[in-house]
Amino acid sequence: MPAEPAKFPAFEEWTRRLACPACLEALRPEAGRMVCAGCGRAYPVVDGIPVLIVERAEREGRIL
Ligand SMILES: [Zn+2]
């Protein structure tokens, strides 16, 4: 009997494990973006994939 193929966790599950590449705080999904709880950067989600590149992040009203 072949082994079960590896299952990817649901989107909500694995997004909870993502960290901000700028400050390593947790990210939360919000309005189609991933928003950092630490520095307030908002990373775009392109075709369902979070783009965790500091240069692509938008800043959310906080002084960095
Ligand atoms: Zn951050």
N, CA, C, O and the ligand as a Tripos MOL2 file, in Angstrom:
@<TRIPOS>MOLECULE
protein
  257   255    65     0     0
PROTEIN
NO_CHARGES

@<TRIPOS>ATOM
      1 N           0.8550   -1.1990    0.0000 N.3       1 MET1
      2 CA          0.0000    0.0000    0.0000 C.3       1 MET1
      3 C           0.8900    1.2490    0.0000 C.2       1 MET1
      4 O           1.7320    1.4250    0.8810 O.2       1 MET1
      5 N           0.6910    2.1000   -0.9890 N.am      2 PRO2
      6 CA          1.5570    3.2900   -1.0710 C.3       2 PRO2
      7 C           1.2940    4.2670    0.0650 C.2       2 PRO2
      8 O           0.1840    4.3640    0.5880 O.2       2 PRO2
      9 N           2.3320    4.9750    0.4240 N.am      3 ALA3
     10 CA          2.1740    5.9700    1.4840 C.3       3 ALA3
     11 C           1.2520    7.0840    1.0010 C.2       3 ALA3
     12 O           1.1840    7.4030   -0.1860 O.2       3 ALA3
     13 N           0.5610    7.6500    1.9480 N.am      4 GLU4
     14 CA         -0.3050    8.7790    1.6080 C.3       4 GLU4
     15 C           0.5440    9.9570    1.1450 C.2       4 GLU4
     16 O           1.5890   10.2480    1.7270 O.2       4 GLU4
     17 N           0.0880   10.6280    0.0970 N.am      5 PRO5
     18 CA          0.8410   11.8240   -0.3070 C.3       5 PRO5
     19 C           0.8080   12.8670    0.8000 C.2       5 PRO5
     20 O          -0.1660   12.9820    1.5440 O.2       5 PRO5
     21 N           1.8890   13.6200    0.8910 N.am      6 ALA6
     22 CA          1.9480   14.6580    1.9170 C.3       6 ALA6
     23 C           0.8210   15.6600    1.6850 C.2       6 ALA6
     24 O           0.5830   16.1170    0.5670 O.2       6 ALA6
     25 N           0.1440   15.9820    2.7700 N.am      7 LYS7
     26 CA         -0.9280   16.9720    2.6610 C.3       7 LYS7
     27 C          -0.4020   18.3260    3.1090 C.2       7 LYS7
     28 O           0.2780   18.4470    4.1270 O.2       7 LYS7
     29 N          -0.7350   19.3330    2.3220 N.am      8 PHE8
     30 CA         -0.3920   20.6830    2.7310 C.3       8 PHE8
     31 C          -1.4290   21.1530    3.7430 C.2       8 PHE8
     32 O          -2.6200   20.8900    3.5800 O.2       8 PHE8
     33 N          -0.9890   21.8370    4.7730 N.am      9 PRO9
     34 CA         -1.9630   22.3700    5.7190 C.3       9 PRO9
     35 C          -2.8220   23.4370    5.0470 C.2       9 PRO9
     36 O          -2.4220   24.0620    4.0650 O.2       9 PRO9
     37 N          -3.9940   23.6200    5.5980 N.am     10 ALA10
     38 CA         -4.8860   24.6450    5.0620 C.3      10 ALA10
     39 C          -4.2330   26.0210    5.1400 C.2      10 ALA10
     40 O          -3.3510   26.2630    5.9640 O.2      10 ALA10
     41 N          -4.6790   26.9030    4.2760 N.am     11 PHE11
     42 CA         -4.0890   28.2380    4.1990 C.3      11 PHE11
     43 C          -4.0590   28.9040    5.5750 C.2      11 PHE11
     44 O          -3.0300   29.4420    5.9820 O.2      11 PHE11
     45 N          -5.1730   28.8690    6.2840 N.am     12 GLU12
     46 CA         -5.2330   29.5380    7.5930 C.3      12 GLU12
     47 C          -4.2100   28.9410    8.5640 C.2      12 GLU12
     48 O          -3.6500   29.6340    9.4130 O.2      12 GLU12
     49 N          -3.9890   27.6530    8.4120 N.am     13 GLU13
     50 CA         -3.0470   26.9930    9.3240 C.3      13 GLU13
     51 C          -1.6120   27.4540    9.0650 C.2      13 GLU13
     52 O          -0.9050   27.8360    9.9980 O.2      13 GLU13
     53 N          -1.1820   27.4190    7.8040 N.am     14 TRP14
     54 CA          0.2360   27.7310    7.5900 C.3      14 TRP14
     55 C           0.5140   29.2100    7.5940 C.2      14 TRP14
     56 O           1.6540   29.6130    7.8220 O.2      14 TRP14
     57 N          -0.5030   30.0530    7.3450 N.am     15 THR15
     58 CA         -0.2260   31.4830    7.4320 C.3      15 THR15
     59 C           0.0550   31.8960    8.8760 C.2      15 THR15
     60 O           0.7230   32.9030    9.1130 O.2      15 THR15
     61 N          -0.4470   31.1320    9.8340 N.am     16 ARG16
     62 CA         -0.1660   31.4740   11.2370 C.3      16 ARG16
     63 C           1.2980   31.2550   11.5800 C.2      16 ARG16
     64 O           1.7770   31.7580   12.5950 O.2      16 ARG16
     65 N           2.0060   30.5180   10.7540 N.am     17 ARG17
     66 CA          3.4050   30.1950   11.0460 C.3      17 ARG17
     67 C           4.3750   31.1230   10.3400 C.2      17 ARG17
     68 O           5.5860   31.0330   10.5400 O.2      17 ARG17
     69 N           3.8490   32.0080    9.5200 N.am     18 LEU18
     70 CA          4.7370   32.9060    8.7730 C.3      18 LEU18
     71 C           5.2210   34.0410    9.6630 C.2      18 LEU18
     72 O           4.4950   34.5230   10.5320 O.2      18 LEU18
     73 N           6.4440   34.4540    9.4340 N.am     19 ALA19
     74 CA          7.0060   35.5590   10.1990 C.3      19 ALA19
     75 C           7.4260   36.6730    9.2460 C.2      19 ALA19
     76 O           7.7810   36.4320    8.0920 O.2      19 ALA19
     77 N           7.3760   37.8830    9.7550 N.am     20 CYS20
     78 CA          7.8080   39.0460    8.9940 C.3      20 CYS20
     79 C           9.3170   38.9580    8.7550 C.2      20 CYS20
     80 O          10.0700   38.7660    9.7100 O.2      20 CYS20
     81 N           9.7790   39.0940    7.5110 N.am     21 PRO21
     82 CA         11.2160   39.0150    7.2510 C.3      21 PRO21
     83 C          11.9800   40.2330    7.7740 C.2      21 PRO21
     84 O          13.2070   40.2050    7.8640 O.2      21 PRO21
     85 N          11.2660   41.2880    8.1130 N.am     22 ALA22
     86 CA         11.9430   42.4870    8.6050 C.3      22 ALA22
     87 C          12.1700   42.4250   10.1180 C.2      22 ALA22
     88 O          13.2330   42.8130   10.6010 O.2      22 ALA22
     89 N          11.1730   41.9380   10.8670 N.am     23 CYS23
     90 CA         11.3000   41.9830   12.3230 C.3      23 CYS23
     91 C          10.9800   40.6470   12.9850 C.2      23 CYS23
     92 O          11.0980   40.5310   14.2050 O.2      23 CYS23
     93 N          10.5800   39.6380   12.2200 N.am     24 LEU24
     94 CA         10.3220   38.2770   12.7000 C.3      24 LEU24
     95 C           9.1040   38.1640   13.6020 C.2      24 LEU24
     96 O           8.9370   37.1610   14.2960 O.2      24 LEU24
     97 N           8.2550   39.1820   13.6000 N.am     25 GLU25
     98 CA          6.9840   39.0580   14.3210 C.3      25 GLU25
     99 C           6.0020   38.2520   13.4660 C.2      25 GLU25
    100 O           6.2300   38.0330   12.2760 O.2      25 GLU25
    101 N           4.9140   37.8190   14.0900 N.am     26 ALA26
    102 CA          3.9070   37.0230   13.3860 C.3      26 ALA26
    103 C           3.1310   37.8890   12.3900 C.2      26 ALA26
    104 O           2.9370   39.0880   12.5940 O.2      26 ALA26
    105 N           2.6960   37.2410   11.3070 N.am     27 LEU27
    106 CA          1.8720   37.9160   10.3140 C.3      27 LEU27
    107 C           0.4370   37.4210   10.4310 C.2      27 LEU27
    108 O           0.1960   36.2640   10.7770 O.2      27 LEU27
    109 N          -0.4940   38.2900   10.1430 N.am     28 ARG28
    110 CA         -1.8930   37.8570   10.1080 C.3      28 ARG28
    111 C          -2.5050   38.2310    8.7580 C.2      28 ARG28
    112 O          -2.2220   39.3020    8.2220 O.2      28 ARG28
    113 N          -3.3510   37.3410    8.2060 N.am     29 PRO29
    114 CA         -4.0010   37.6730    6.9500 C.3      29 PRO29
    115 C          -5.0560   38.7510    7.1780 C.2      29 PRO29
    116 O          -5.8320   38.6730    8.1310 O.2      29 PRO29
    117 N          -5.0850   39.7480    6.3150 N.am     30 GLU30
    118 CA         -6.0400   40.8400    6.4700 C.3      30 GLU30
    119 C          -6.2910   41.4760    5.1260 C.2      30 GLU30
    120 O          -5.3740   42.0280    4.5170 O.2      30 GLU30
    121 N          -7.5120   41.4080    4.6580 N.am     31 ALA31
    122 CA         -7.9270   42.0590    3.4100 C.3      31 ALA31
    123 C          -7.0070   41.7140    2.2490 C.2      31 ALA31
    124 O          -6.5990   42.5880    1.4850 O.2      31 ALA31
    125 N          -6.6840   40.4240    2.1240 N.am     32 GLY32
    126 CA         -5.8830   39.9970    0.9860 C.3      32 GLY32
    127 C          -4.4050   40.3140    1.1030 C.2      32 GLY32
    128 O          -3.6550   40.1990    0.1330 O.2      32 GLY32
    129 N          -3.9920   40.7140    2.2990 N.am     33 ARG33
    130 CA         -2.5720   40.9730    2.5270 C.3      33 ARG33
    131 C          -2.1530   40.2770    3.8070 C.2      33 ARG33
    132 O          -2.9890   39.8060    4.5770 O.2      33 ARG33
    133 N          -0.8390   40.2180    4.0270 N.am     34 MET34
    134 CA         -0.3370   39.6880    5.2950 C.3      34 MET34
    135 C           0.2430   40.8680    6.0660 C.2      34 MET34
    136 O           1.1960   41.5130    5.6270 O.2      34 MET34
    137 N          -0.3560   41.1350    7.2270 N.am     35 VAL35
    138 CA          0.0300   42.3190    7.9840 C.3      35 VAL35
    139 C           0.8540   41.8980    9.1930 C.2      35 VAL35
    140 O           0.4860   40.9720    9.9170 O.2      35 VAL35
    141 N           1.9780   42.5880    9.4060 N.am     36 CYS36
    142 CA          2.8630   42.2850   10.5180 C.3      36 CYS36
    143 C           2.3780   42.9770   11.7790 C.2      36 CYS36
    144 O           2.0620   44.1670   11.7710 O.2      36 CYS36
    145 N           2.3230   42.2060   12.8740 N.am     37 ALA37
    146 CA          1.8840   42.7640   14.1550 C.3      37 ALA37
    147 C           2.9860   43.6030   14.8000 C.2      37 ALA37
    148 O           2.7130   44.4120   15.6860 O.2      37 ALA37
    149 N           4.2240   43.4130   14.3600 N.am     38 GLY38
    150 CA          5.3300   44.1120   14.9900 C.3      38 GLY38
    151 C           5.6110   45.4650   14.3570 C.2      38 GLY38
    152 O           5.5030   46.4980   15.0190 O.2      38 GLY38
    153 N           5.9720   45.4650   13.0800 N.am     39 CYS39
    154 CA          6.3960   46.7060   12.4330 C.3      39 CYS39
    155 C           5.3030   47.3100   11.5590 C.2      39 CYS39
    156 O           5.4650   48.4200   11.0520 O.2      39 CYS39
    157 N           4.1960   46.5990   11.3750 N.am     40 GLY40
    158 CA          3.0850   47.1700   10.6370 C.3      40 GLY40
    159 C           3.2140   47.0820    9.1310 C.2      40 GLY40
    160 O           2.3750   47.6250    8.4120 O.2      40 GLY40
    161 N           4.2450   46.4120    8.6310 N.am     41 ARG41
    162 CA          4.3450   46.2350    7.1860 C.3      41 ARG41
    163 C           3.2080   45.3180    6.7090 C.2      41 ARG41
    164 O           2.8030   44.3910    7.4100 O.2      41 ARG41
    165 N           2.7110   45.6010    5.5070 N.am     42 ALA42
    166 CA          1.6690   44.7670    4.9130 C.3      42 ALA42
    167 C           2.2140   44.1690    3.6240 C.2      42 ALA42
    168 O           2.5620   44.8890    2.6870 O.2      42 ALA42
    169 N           2.2820   42.8490    3.5900 N.am     43 TYR43
    170 CA          2.8410   42.1590    2.4270 C.3      43 TYR43
    171 C           1.7250   41.7470    1.4840 C.2      43 TYR43
    172 O           0.6920   41.2490    1.9330 O.2      43 TYR43
    173 N           1.9120   41.9430    0.1920 N.am     44 PRO44
    174 CA          0.8650   41.5650   -0.7590 C.3      44 PRO44
    175 C           0.7520   40.0480   -0.8780 C.2      44 PRO44
    176 O           1.7230   39.3210   -0.6680 O.2      44 PRO44
    177 N          -0.4500   39.5840   -1.2180 N.am     45 VAL45
    178 CA         -0.6610   38.1680   -1.5120 C.3      45 VAL45
    179 C          -0.9930   38.0890   -3.0040 C.2      45 VAL45
    180 O          -2.0190   38.6030   -3.4500 O.2      45 VAL45
    181 N          -0.1170   37.4410   -3.7610 N.am     46 VAL46
    182 CA         -0.2620   37.3670   -5.2080 C.3      46 VAL46
    183 C          -0.6230   35.9350   -5.5910 C.2      46 VAL46
    184 O           0.1290   35.0000   -5.3160 O.2      46 VAL46
    185 N          -1.7820   35.7740   -6.2300 N.am     47 ASP47
    186 CA         -2.2670   34.4350   -6.6150 C.3      47 ASP47
    187 C          -2.2690   33.4870   -5.4190 C.2      47 ASP47
    188 O          -1.9370   32.3090   -5.5530 O.2      47 ASP47
    189 N          -2.6380   33.9970   -4.2690 N.am     48 GLY48
    190 CA         -2.7490   33.1620   -3.0760 C.3      48 GLY48
    191 C          -1.4420   32.9110   -2.3590 C.2      48 GLY48
    192 O          -1.4060   32.1650   -1.3810 O.2      48 GLY48
    193 N          -0.3610   33.5240   -2.8300 N.am     49 ILE49
    194 CA          0.9490   33.2820   -2.2230 C.3      49 ILE49
    195 C           1.4530   34.5810   -1.6040 C.2      49 ILE49
    196 O           1.6250   35.5780   -2.3050 O.2      49 ILE49
    197 N           1.6920   34.5740   -0.2850 N.am     50 PRO50
    198 CA          2.2230   35.7800    0.3490 C.3      50 PRO50
    199 C           3.6260   36.1100   -0.1790 C.2      50 PRO50
    200 O           4.5020   35.2470   -0.2270 O.2      50 PRO50
    201 N           3.8170   37.3530   -0.5680 N.am     51 VAL51
    202 CA          5.1130   37.7990   -1.0730 C.3      51 VAL51
    203 C           5.8330   38.5040    0.0740 C.2      51 VAL51
    204 O           5.6330   39.6920    0.3260 O.2      51 VAL51
    205 N           6.6780   37.7320    0.7620 N.am     52 LEU52
    206 CA          7.3260   38.2510    1.9700 C.3      52 LEU52
    207 C           8.6770   38.8610    1.6240 C.2      52 LEU52
    208 O           9.7330   38.3570    2.0080 O.2      52 LEU52
    209 N           8.6060   39.9520    0.8950 N.am     53 ILE53
    210 CA          9.8060   40.6730    0.4870 C.3      53 ILE53
    211 C           9.6840   42.0870    1.0490 C.2      53 ILE53
    212 O           8.7170   42.7990    0.7770 O.2      53 ILE53
    213 N          10.6710   42.4730    1.8250 N.am     54 VAL54
    214 CA         10.5800   43.7460    2.5370 C.3      54 VAL54
    215 C          10.3340   44.9010    1.5650 C.2      54 VAL54
    216 O           9.5530   45.8090    1.8510 O.2      54 VAL54
    217 N          11.0050   44.8550    0.4180 N.am     55 GLU55
    218 CA         10.8740   45.9460   -0.5440 C.3      55 GLU55
    219 C           9.4690   46.0170   -1.1550 C.2      55 GLU55
    220 O           9.0800   47.0540   -1.6930 O.2      55 GLU55
    221 N           8.7170   44.9300   -1.0750 N.am     56 ARG56
    222 CA          7.3700   44.9180   -1.6420 C.3      56 ARG56
    223 C           6.3080   45.2930   -0.6160 C.2      56 ARG56
    224 O           5.1470   45.4960   -0.9720 O.2      56 ARG56
    225 N           6.6900   45.3850    0.6370 N.am     57 ALA57
    226 CA          5.7040   45.6410    1.6840 C.3      57 ALA57
    227 C           5.2410   47.0940    1.6550 C.2      57 ALA57
    228 O           5.9820   48.0080    1.2920 O.2      57 ALA57
    229 N           3.9770   47.2660    2.0550 N.am     58 GLU58
    230 CA          3.4620   48.6060    2.2720 C.3      58 GLU58
    231 C           3.5400   48.8960    3.7550 C.2      58 GLU58
    232 O           3.4470   47.9910    4.5850 O.2      58 GLU58
    233 N           3.7100   50.1480    4.0760 N.am     59 ARG59
    234 CA          3.7960   50.5010    5.4940 C.3      59 ARG59
    235 C           2.4480   51.0000    5.9730 C.2      59 ARG59
    236 O           1.7710   51.7750    5.2970 O.2      59 ARG59
    237 N           2.0790   50.5420    7.1400 N.am     60 GLU60
    238 CA          0.7340   50.7610    7.6410 C.3      60 GLU60
    239 C           0.7360   51.7880    8.7640 C.2      60 GLU60
    240 O           0.5310   51.4390    9.9270 O.2      60 GLU60
    241 N           0.9580   53.0080    8.4360 N.am     61 GLY61
    242 CA          0.7210   54.0820    9.3880 C.3      61 GLY61
    243 C           1.6410   54.1340   10.5980 C.2      61 GLY61
    244 O           1.4410   54.9590   11.4890 O.2      61 GLY61
    245 N           2.6360   53.2750   10.6420 N.am     62 ARG62
    246 CA          3.5470   53.3370   11.7820 C.3      62 ARG62
    247 C           4.8860   53.8680   11.3180 C.2      62 ARG62
    248 O           5.2860   53.6820   10.1690 O.2      62 ARG62
    249 N           5.5610   54.5210   12.2170 N.am     63 ILE63
    250 CA          6.9260   54.9500   11.9230 C.3      63 ILE63
    251 C           7.8510   53.7590   12.1470 C.2      63 ILE63
    252 O           7.8400   53.1430   13.2130 O.2      63 ILE63
    253 N           8.6300   53.4500   11.1590 N.am     64 LEU64
    254 CA          9.4670   52.2440   11.2380 C.3      64 LEU64
    255 C          10.8370   52.5600   11.8390 C.2      64 LEU64
    256 O          11.6700   51.6650   11.9810 O.2      64 LEU64
    257 ZN          7.4880   43.1940   10.8590 Zn       65 ZN65
@<TRIPOS>BOND
     1     1     2 1
     2     2     3 1
     3     3     4 2
     4     3     5 am
     5     5     6 1
     6     6     7 1
     7     7     8 2
     8     7     9 am
     9     9    10 1
    10    10    11 1
    11    11    12 2
    12    11    13 am
    13    13    14 1
    14    14    15 1
    15    15    16 2
    16    15    17 am
    17    17    18 1
    18    18    19 1
    19    19    20 2
    20    19    21 am
    21    21    22 1
    22    22    23 1
    23    23    24 2
    24    23    25 am
    25    25    26 1
    26    26    27 1
    27    27    28 2
    28    27    29 am
    29    29    30 1
    30    30    31 1
    31    31    32 2
    32    31    33 am
    33    33    34 1
    34    34    35 1
    35    35    36 2
    36    35    37 am
    37    37    38 1
    38    38    39 1
    39    39    40 2
    40    39    41 am
    41    41    42 1
    42    42    43 1
    43    43    44 2
    44    43    45 am
    45    45    46 1
    46    46    47 1
    47    47    48 2
    48    47    49 am
    49    49    50 1
    50    50    51 1
    51    51    52 2
    52    51    53 am
    53    53    54 1
    54    54    55 1
    55    55    56 2
    56    55    57 am
    57    57    58 1
    58    58    59 1
    59    59    60 2
    60    59    61 am
    61    61    62 1
    62    62    63 1
    63    63    64 2
    64    63    65 am
    65    65    66 1
    66    66    67 1
    67    67    68 2
    68    67    69 am
    69    69    70 1
    70    70    71 1
    71    71    72 2
    72    71    73 am
    73    73    74 1
    74    74    75 1
    75    75    76 2
    76    75    77 am
    77    77    78 1
    78    78    79 1
    79    79    80 2
    80    79    81 am
    81    81    82 1
    82    82    83 1
    83    83    84 2
    84    83    85 am
    85    85    86 1
    86    86    87 1
    87    87    88 2
    88    87    89 am
    89    89    90 1
    90    90    91 1
    91    91    92 2
    92    91    93 am
    93    93    94 1
    94    94    95 1
    95    95    96 2
    96    95    97 am
    97    97    98 1
    98    98    99 1
    99    99   100 2
   100    99   101 am
   101   101   102 1
   102   102   103 1
   103   103   104 2
   104   103   105 am
   105   105   106 1
   106   106   107 1
   107   107   108 2
   108   107   109 am
   109   109   110 1
   110   110   111 1
   111   111   112 2
   112   111   113 am
   113   113   114 1
   114   114   115 1
   115   115   116 2
   116   115   117 am
   117   117   118 1
   118   118   119 1
   119   119   120 2
   120   119   121 am
   121   121   122 1
   122   122   123 1
   123   123   124 2
   124   123   125 am
   125   125   126 1
   126   126   127 1
   127   127   128 2
   128   127   129 am
   129   129   130 1
   130   130   131 1
   131   131   132 2
   132   131   133 am
   133   133   134 1
   134   134   135 1
   135   135   136 2
   136   135   137 am
   137   137   138 1
   138   138   139 1
   139   139   140 2
   140   139   141 am
   141   141   142 1
   142   142   143 1
   143   143   144 2
   144   143   145 am
   145   145   146 1
   146   146   147 1
   147   147   148 2
   148   147   149 am
   149   149   150 1
   150   150   151 1
   151   151   152 2
   152   151   153 am
   153   153   154 1
   154   154   155 1
   155   155   156 2
   156   155   157 am
   157   157   158 1
   158   158   159 1
   159   159   160 2
   160   159   161 am
   161   161   162 1
   162   162   163 1
   163   163   164 2
   164   163   165 am
   165   165   166 1
   166   166   167 1
   167   167   168 2
   168   167   169 am
   169   169   170 1
   170   170   171 1
   171   171   172 2
   172   171   173 am
   173   173   174 1
   174   174   175 1
   175   175   176 2
   176   175   177 am
   177   177   178 1
   178   178   179 1
   179   179   180 2
   180   179   181 am
   181   181   182 1
   182   182   183 1
   183   183   184 2
   184   183   185 am
   185   185   186 1
   186   186   187 1
   187   187   188 2
   188   187   189 am
   189   189   190 1
   190   190   191 1
   191   191   192 2
   192   191   193 am
   193   193   194 1
   194   194   195 1
   195   195   196 2
   196   195   197 am
   197   197   198 1
   198   198   199 1
   199   199   200 2
   200   199   201 am
   201   201   202 1
   202   202   203 1
   203   203   204 2
   204   203   205 am
   205   205   206 1
   206   206   207 1
   207   207   208 2
   208   207   209 am
   209   209   210 1
   210   210   211 1
   211   211   212 2
   212   211   213 am
   213   213   214 1
   214   214   215 1
   215   215   216 2
   216   215   217 am
   217   217   218 1
   218   218   219 1
   219   219   220 2
   220   219   221 am
   221   221   222 1
   222   222   223 1
   223   223   224 2
   224   223   225 am
   225   225   226 1
   226   226   227 1
   227   227   228 2
   228   227   229 am
   229   229   230 1
   230   230   231 1
   231   231   232 2
   232   231   233 am
   233   233   234 1
   234   234   235 1
   235   235   236 2
   236   235   237 am
   237   237   238 1
   238   238   239 1
   239   239   240 2
   240   239   241 am
   241   241   242 1
   242   242   243 1
   243   243   244 2
   244   243   245 am
   245   245   246 1
   246   246   247 1
   247   247   248 2
   248   247   249 am
   249   249   250 1
   250   250   251 1
   251   251   252 2
   252   251   253 am
   253   253   254 1
   254   254   255 1
   255   255   256 2
@<TRIPOS>SUBSTRUCTURE
     1 MET1         2 RESIDUE 1 A MET
     2 PRO2         6 RESIDUE 1 A PRO
     3 ALA3        10 RESIDUE 1 A ALA
     4 GLU4        14 RESIDUE 1 A GLU
     5 PRO5        18 RESIDUE 1 A PRO
     6 ALA6        22 RESIDUE 1 A ALA
     7 LYS7        26 RESIDUE 1 A LYS
     8 PHE8        30 RESIDUE 1 A PHE
     9 PRO9        34 RESIDUE 1 A PRO
    10 ALA10       38 RESIDUE 1 A ALA
    11 PHE11       42 RESIDUE 1 A PHE
    12 GLU12       46 RESIDUE 1 A GLU
    13 GLU13       50 RESIDUE 1 A GLU
    14 TRP14       54 RESIDUE 1 A TRP
    15 THR15       58 RESIDUE 1 A THR
    16 ARG16       62 RESIDUE 1 A ARG
    17 ARG17       66 RESIDUE 1 A ARG
    18 LEU18       70 RESIDUE 1 A LEU
    19 ALA19       74 RESIDUE 1 A ALA
    20 CYS20       78 RESIDUE 1 A CYS
    21 PRO21       82 RESIDUE 1 A PRO
    22 ALA22       86 RESIDUE 1 A ALA
    23 CYS23       90 RESIDUE 1 A CYS
    24 LEU24       94 RESIDUE 1 A LEU
    25 GLU25       98 RESIDUE 1 A GLU
    26 ALA26      102 RESIDUE 1 A ALA
    27 LEU27      106 RESIDUE 1 A LEU
    28 ARG28      110 RESIDUE 1 A ARG
    29 PRO29      114 RESIDUE 1 A PRO
    30 GLU30      118 RESIDUE 1 A GLU
    31 ALA31      122 RESIDUE 1 A ALA
    32 GLY32      126 RESIDUE 1 A GLY
    33 ARG33      130 RESIDUE 1 A ARG
    34 MET34      134 RESIDUE 1 A MET
    35 VAL35      138 RESIDUE 1 A VAL
    36 CYS36      142 RESIDUE 1 A CYS
    37 ALA37      146 RESIDUE 1 A ALA
    38 GLY38      150 RESIDUE 1 A GLY
    39 CYS39      154 RESIDUE 1 A CYS
    40 GLY40      158 RESIDUE 1 A GLY
    41 ARG41      162 RESIDUE 1 A ARG
    42 ALA42      166 RESIDUE 1 A ALA
    43 TYR43      170 RESIDUE 1 A TYR
    44 PRO44      174 RESIDUE 1 A PRO
    45 VAL45      178 RESIDUE 1 A VAL
    46 VAL46      182 RESIDUE 1 A VAL
    47 ASP47      186 RESIDUE 1 A ASP
    48 GLY48      190 RESIDUE 1 A GLY
    49 ILE49      194 RESIDUE 1 A ILE
    50 PRO50      198 RESIDUE 1 A PRO
    51 VAL51      202 RESIDUE 1 A VAL
    52 LEU52      206 RESIDUE 1 A LEU
    53 ILE53      210 RESIDUE 1 A ILE
    54 VAL54      214 RESIDUE 1 A VAL
    55 GLU55      218 RESIDUE 1 A GLU
    56 ARG56      222 RESIDUE 1 A ARG
    57 ALA57      226 RESIDUE 1 A ALA
    58 GLU58      230 RESIDUE 1 A GLU
    59 ARG59      234 RESIDUE 1 A ARG
    60 GLU60      238 RESIDUE 1 A GLU
    61 GLY61      242 RESIDUE 1 A GLY
    62 ARG62      246 RESIDUE 1 A ARG
    63 ILE63      250 RESIDUE 1 A ILE
    64 LEU64      254 RESIDUE 1 A LEU
    65 ZN65       257 GROUP 0 **** ****
